[in-house]
């Protein structure tokens, strides 16, 4: 297609503001699906984890045709931990649709992604979504978005961005908040009129920046990006150049070339400047590299990706139950899998440690790393992870730590408890204002102060609170923060948990396991009611005699155990504890399994 007939647009927003739902309706109304075709909701969320959690983790490409033009659409993640996906994807497009919830208004991730789009000079179409919500604040949210644009030093052209009012679930859009609209025609028309066609010299030597990488069992690695110059053809000889010279230039061949049509990749003989295309043939292509014509090997600048702020240690499972449930259990398997993840995730950092069985993995947040852990366990990997820890840095001799901007939307009655808890975690209250019948609090909190807080927050707000945090910057160390108030209940001996042993142990705290679960000495079976750890024998059976007493044989009643999810397990971990991850189980354990060794270590630490 000619460049004038192409529009490249990304959809950006805070998590759960309706990006993927809007793409669903755009695909439907552009005729991508047959009338009688059964299509799942959030069709762009292709991964199992994305569907289960209702979030977008990986950016996805699609294309629709409207009014004689092809609109390439990129659906981006909304969660702050996957912001690296958004930062690199914005290099592929010429404009963005900024979705804002009509009730919540601009949230932390809205500011982050909008700032990146404005810095690249992209044109913006503001879409106020969910205008049919009963608690919608359409006019107030419009003012808040314009204030955000001014805060981010938007240009005069960007400040004059058009505003549309939309209900993505119903597939309606209009130019005025009072008119519900019949379909998404106003949105399509605005994309064609407001977003510029891509620019690029059609007659120059071919050049393409790889912004995403996929894998196919038949053709191997697939590089995805926008062609910046010239024409790329199937079968063409190319040179792959790294930005900054990290790797020497190398030759390859375009074995297959694809363009996007609906949700599919269609084989194409060639693709010209301005088109978003995918190609196979370069076996070791990575994100940020430039594909060039051999006669003009020039690297294109790549977006600077925000550095990781949280680190964990991944190590080989050495518990007594090691190797029973996993398919890949050795250090070689673990190392290969972690380094393979680097090829796809530009925000991740992996490095070796002093031992061959442990690796340091750094990411953007707890969600970022927990998704990697869950993905690996579903692939059959068995390993152990340490408690998350923040990455400090030293500036002019001053130790600094990462800070998060936290926005909490909660019932008025819970505001006092949340302010008190975050104050104890060195949080600083920046603003407090009513939003409808609720209160919105904005804090600046050290990243380490948020470890393990989400569960407390849900308890304090009785499950009605919503909190989101995004990296704000580095600041001088705030001081000591107590991570966990309660200790752990630790199994004293190996065996199978029985009702009699659990009944006696439940008086000392909250149990994480039920009867019939196999345990080993040093495994954590619950949370202690006290500040220190307590050893309990959950395998202890009742001593049987031939003497019976009144009431001794009454049924023992156990309190239902508290089952921890992966995120809750990571939040619970203390510095001397590990999480054992297998395809079937999550087990908390002490680093030192022996009770005697733990007592000696505690005595030497506190002489």
Buried (B, 14 or more C-beta within 10 A) or exposed (E): BEBEBBBBBBBBBBBBBBBBBBBBBBBBBBEBBEEEEEEEEBBBBBBEBBEEBEBBBBBBBBBBBBEEBBBBBBBBBBBBBBBBBBBBBBBBBBBBBBBBBBBBBBBBBBBBBBBBBBEEEBBBBBBBBBBBBEEBBBEBBBEBBBEBBEEBEBEEEBEEBBBBBBBBBBBBBBBEBEEBBEBBBBBBBBBBEBBEBBEBEEEBBBBBBBBBBBEEEEBBBBBBBBBBBBBBBBEBEBBBBBBEEEEEBBEBEBBBBBBBBBBEBEEBEBBBBBBBBBBBBBEEBBBBBBBBBBEBBEBBEBBEBBBBBBBBBBBBBEBBBBEBBBEBBBBEBBBEBBEEBBBBBBBBBBEEEEEEBBBBBBBBBBBBBBBBBBBBBEEBBBBBBBBBBBBEEEEEEEEBBBBBBBBBBBEEEBBEBBBEBBEEBBBBBEEEEEBEEBBBBBBBBBBBBBBBBBEBBBEBBEEEBBBBBBBBEBBEBBEEBEBBEBBBBBBBBBBEBBBBBBBBBBEBBBBBBEBEBBBBBBBBBBBBEEEEBBBBBBBBEBEEEEEEEEEEEEEBEBEEBEEBEBBBBBBBBBEBBBBBBBBEBBBBBBBBBEBEEBEEBEEEEEE
